Amino acid sequence: MSRVCDLTGKKVITGNNVSHSKRRTKRKFYPNLQTKKFFIPEEDKWITLKVCGSALRNVNKNGIYACIKEAKVKGFM
Protein backbone atom coordinates (compact mmCIF):
# COMPACT_ATOMS: atom_id res chain seq x y z
CA MET A 1 0.00 0.00 0.00
CA SER A 2 1.58 3.26 -1.11
CA ARG A 3 1.70 6.17 1.29
CA VAL A 4 0.97 8.97 -1.17
CA CYS A 5 -1.84 11.54 -1.02
CA ASP A 6 -4.12 11.30 -4.06
CA LEU A 7 -4.81 15.05 -4.19
CA THR A 8 -1.54 16.74 -3.18
CA GLY A 9 1.09 14.09 -3.96
CA LYS A 10 2.59 14.23 -0.46
CA LYS A 11 4.65 11.14 0.31
CA VAL A 12 7.12 9.67 2.78
CA ILE A 13 10.33 11.66 3.26
CA THR A 14 13.48 10.63 5.11
CA GLY A 15 15.49 12.36 7.78
CA ASN A 16 17.50 11.68 10.90
CA ASN A 17 16.81 10.84 14.52
CA VAL A 18 19.27 12.97 16.46
CA SER A 19 20.17 11.79 19.96
CA HIS A 20 21.44 13.94 22.82
CA SER A 21 25.01 13.05 21.81
CA LYS A 22 24.20 14.20 18.23
CA ARG A 23 24.44 10.66 16.86
CA ARG A 24 22.26 10.36 13.74
CA THR A 25 20.20 7.38 12.60
CA LYS A 26 17.82 7.30 9.65
CA ARG A 27 14.05 7.63 10.12
CA LYS A 28 10.95 8.30 8.00
CA PHE A 29 8.38 11.07 8.17
CA TYR A 30 4.95 9.80 7.11
CA PRO A 31 2.14 12.03 5.78
CA ASN A 32 -1.11 12.22 7.74
CA LEU A 33 -3.11 9.98 5.37
CA GLN A 34 -6.74 9.01 5.83
CA THR A 35 -9.04 7.04 3.55
CA LYS A 36 -12.21 9.05 2.86
CA LYS A 37 -15.27 8.67 0.65
CA PHE A 38 -16.39 11.79 -1.21
CA PHE A 39 -19.60 12.44 -3.14
CA ILE A 40 -19.18 14.33 -6.40
CA PRO A 41 -22.54 15.99 -7.17
CA GLU A 42 -21.45 17.06 -10.69
CA GLU A 43 -20.93 13.41 -11.68
CA ASP A 44 -23.49 11.99 -9.19
CA LYS A 45 -21.12 9.34 -7.81
CA TRP A 46 -19.01 8.42 -4.77
CA ILE A 47 -15.23 8.02 -4.89
CA THR A 48 -12.75 6.78 -2.27
CA LEU A 49 -9.48 8.68 -1.95
CA LYS A 50 -6.45 8.45 0.32
CA VAL A 51 -5.88 12.07 1.36
CA CYS A 52 -3.70 13.94 3.86
CA GLY A 53 -5.01 16.36 6.46
CA SER A 54 -4.09 19.47 4.47
CA ALA A 55 -5.93 18.11 1.43
CA LEU A 56 -9.07 17.64 3.56
CA ARG A 57 -8.87 21.32 4.50
CA ASN A 58 -8.60 22.23 0.80
CA VAL A 59 -11.61 20.05 -0.01
CA ASN A 60 -13.64 21.80 2.69
CA LYS A 61 -12.61 25.19 1.35
CA ASN A 62 -12.72 24.70 -2.45
CA GLY A 63 -14.91 21.62 -2.96
CA ILE A 64 -14.00 18.12 -4.08
CA TYR A 65 -14.61 18.70 -7.79
CA ALA A 66 -12.17 21.65 -7.94
CA CYS A 67 -9.53 19.71 -5.98
CA ILE A 68 -9.79 16.68 -8.27
CA LYS A 69 -9.53 18.89 -11.35
CA GLU A 70 -6.39 20.56 -9.94
CA ALA A 71 -4.83 17.19 -9.03
CA LYS A 72 -5.40 15.93 -12.59
CA VAL A 73 -3.71 19.04 -14.03
CA LYS A 74 -0.70 18.54 -11.73
CA GLY A 75 -0.55 14.81 -12.55
CA PHE A 76 -1.32 13.36 -9.12
CA MET A 77 -4.44 11.49 -10.34
C-alpha positions as CSV (number, residue, x, y, z in Angstrom):
1,M,0.0,0.0,0.0
2,S,1.6,3.3,-1.1
3,R,1.7,6.2,1.3
4,V,1.0,9.0,-1.2
5,C,-1.8,11.5,-1.0
6,D,-4.1,11.3,-4.1
7,L,-4.8,15.1,-4.2
8,T,-1.5,16.7,-3.2
9,G,1.1,14.1,-4.0
10,K,2.6,14.2,-0.5
11,K,4.6,11.1,0.3
12,V,7.1,9.7,2.8
13,I,10.3,11.7,3.3
14,T,13.5,10.6,5.1
15,G,15.5,12.4,7.8
16,N,17.5,11.7,10.9
17,N,16.8,10.8,14.5
18,V,19.3,13.0,16.5
19,S,20.2,11.8,20.0
20,H,21.4,13.9,22.8
21,S,25.0,13.1,21.8
22,K,24.2,14.2,18.2
23,R,24.4,10.7,16.9
24,R,22.3,10.4,13.7
25,T,20.2,7.4,12.6
26,K,17.8,7.3,9.6
27,R,14.0,7.6,10.1
28,K,10.9,8.3,8.0
29,F,8.4,11.1,8.2
30,Y,4.9,9.8,7.1
31,P,2.1,12.0,5.8
32,N,-1.1,12.2,7.7
33,L,-3.1,10.0,5.4
34,Q,-6.7,9.0,5.8
35,T,-9.0,7.0,3.5
36,K,-12.2,9.1,2.9
37,K,-15.3,8.7,0.6
38,F,-16.4,11.8,-1.2
39,F,-19.6,12.4,-3.1
40,I,-19.2,14.3,-6.4
41,P,-22.5,16.0,-7.2
42,E,-21.4,17.1,-10.7
43,E,-20.9,13.4,-11.7
44,D,-23.5,12.0,-9.2
45,K,-21.1,9.3,-7.8
46,W,-19.0,8.4,-4.8
47,I,-15.2,8.0,-4.9
48,T,-12.8,6.8,-2.3
49,L,-9.5,8.7,-2.0
50,K,-6.5,8.5,0.3
51,V,-5.9,12.1,1.4
52,C,-3.7,13.9,3.9
53,G,-5.0,16.4,6.5
54,S,-4.1,19.5,4.5
55,A,-5.9,18.1,1.4
56,L,-9.1,17.6,3.6
57,R,-8.9,21.3,4.5
58,N,-8.6,22.2,0.8
59,V,-11.6,20.1,0.0
60,N,-13.6,21.8,2.7
61,K,-12.6,25.2,1.3
62,N,-12.7,24.7,-2.4
63,G,-14.9,21.6,-3.0
64,I,-14.0,18.1,-4.1
65,Y,-14.6,18.7,-7.8
66,A,-12.2,21.6,-7.9
67,C,-9.5,19.7,-6.0
68,I,-9.8,16.7,-8.3
69,K,-9.5,18.9,-11.4
70,E,-6.4,20.6,-9.9
71,A,-4.8,17.2,-9.0
72,K,-5.4,15.9,-12.6
73,V,-3.7,19.0,-14.0
74,K,-0.7,18.5,-11.7
75,G,-0.6,14.8,-12.6
76,F,-1.3,13.4,-9.1
77,M,-4.4,11.5,-10.3
